[in-house]
Amino acid sequence: IYQNAGANIVQQIAYTLAHATEYFHAIDNISQPIVLQMAVGANYFFEIAKLRATRRLFNVIATEFKHEHDCHIFAVPTKRNKTLYDYNVNMLRTTTECMSAILGGADTVANLPYDAIYHKSNEFGERISRNQLLILKNESYFDKVNNASDGSYYIETLTEQLAEKALILFKDIEANGGLLKQLSDGTIQRKISESADKEQEMFD
């Protein structure tokens, strides 16, 4: 929800972690993995690093709550950059976004049909979206390596930088009452709106 609303990558990580922390505060002894549903955008390498940084920081925070399970990242392509006018472009975008999700270490990847934003659910669009994932698995062999991006200097550096910035924002959220309070105050919405407006200006 944060990516699709227009949050930048650092905000997405921090808000997702703050969201999970609300569950840690509300429920004692969570005995199963927490599922983090995250949308993956078009900034290929940054999206890989985003998922890696999210998992890394989640494990740090979970340790503080004595939660012994790794998170389960459920990744879906974003809806923000899909076009009404050329569906072939949507197929290309969702393919590279699914690639980012896999290389970023998502546990589950659900593709978005090319016509998801302007058609009702239909058999053809869903079949194509499944076939895109099957091509990545059976022709590109993305299922053969669990940690393909490990050791890449660029991605490791991006991961570190995003994790550092997101941790600062996360700590600020917690110091100011947590995610629910900031949602109630409208702070989160205002910051996401500012990020979305800046993105729109760059696009225009």
Residue pairs with C-beta under 8 A, 6 or more apart in sequence:
2 11
2 12
2 15
2 16
2 39
2 192
3 12
3 38
3 39
3 40
3 41
3 78
3 80
4 39
4 78
4 79
4 80
5 192
5 196
6 80
6 192
6 193
6 195
6 196
6 197
6 199
7 15
7 191
7 192
7 195
7 196
8 195
8 199
9 41
9 43
9 46
9 47
9 50
9 162
10 162
10 165
10 166
10 169
11 169
11 191
11 192
11 195
12 38
12 50
13 50
13 53
13 54
13 57
13 162
13 163
13 166
13 170
14 166
14 167
14 169
14 170
14 173
15 173
15 179
15 188
16 36
16 38
16 54
17 54
17 57
17 58
17 61
17 166
17 170
18 170
18 173
18 174
18 178
18 179
19 179
20 34
20 36
20 58
20 61
20 71
21 61
21 174
21 178
21 179
22 178
22 179
22 180
23 30
23 34
24 30
24 61
24 62
24 65
24 67
25 178
30 65
30 67
30 69
32 69
33 69
33 70
33 71
33 72
34 58
34 62
34 67
34 69
34 71
34 72
35 71
35 72
35 73
35 74
36 54
36 58
36 71
36 72
36 73
36 74
37 74
37 75
37 76
38 50
38 51
38 54
38 73
38 74
38 75
38 76
38 106
39 75
39 76
39 77
39 78
39 79
39 80
40 47
40 50
40 51
40 75
40 76
40 77
40 78
40 97
40 98
40 100
40 101
40 104
40 106
41 47
41 78
41 80
41 81
41 97
42 78
42 81
42 93
42 96
42 97
44 96
44 99
44 100
45 100
45 154
45 155
45 158
46 158
46 162
47 97
47 100
47 101
47 104
48 100
48 103
48 104
48 149
48 155
48 158
49 104
49 155
49 158
49 159
49 161
49 162
50 104
50 162
51 73
51 75
51 100
51 101
51 104
51 105
51 106
52 104
52 105
52 149
52 155
52 159
53 159
53 160
53 162
53 163
53 166
54 71
54 73
54 166
55 70
55 71
55 73
55 105
56 159
56 163
57 163
57 166
57 167
57 170
58 70
58 71
59 70
59 71
61 170
62 68
62 69
62 71
72 107
72 108
73 104
73 105
73 106
73 107
73 108
74 106
74 107
74 108
74 110
75 98
75 101
75 104
75 106
75 108
75 109
75 110
76 109
76 110
76 111
76 112
77 93
77 94
77 97
77 98
77 101
77 111
77 112
78 97
79 112
79 116
79 117
81 93
82 90
82 93
82 112
82 114
82 116
82 117
83 89
83 90
84 117
84 118
87 114
87 115
88 114
90 114
90 115
91 114
91 128
91 132
94 111
94 112
94 114
94 129
94 132
95 132
95 135
95 136
98 109
98 111
98 132
98 133
98 136
99 136
99 142
101 109
102 109
102 136
102 142
102 148
103 142
103 148
103 149
104 149
105 146
105 147
105 149
109 133
111 129
111 130
111 132
111 133
112 129
113 119
113 121
113 122
113 125
113 126
113 128
113 129
114 125
114 128
114 129
115 122
115 125
116 125
119 125
136 142
137 143
142 148
149 155
150 156
173 179
173 182
176 182
176 187
179 188
182 188
183 189
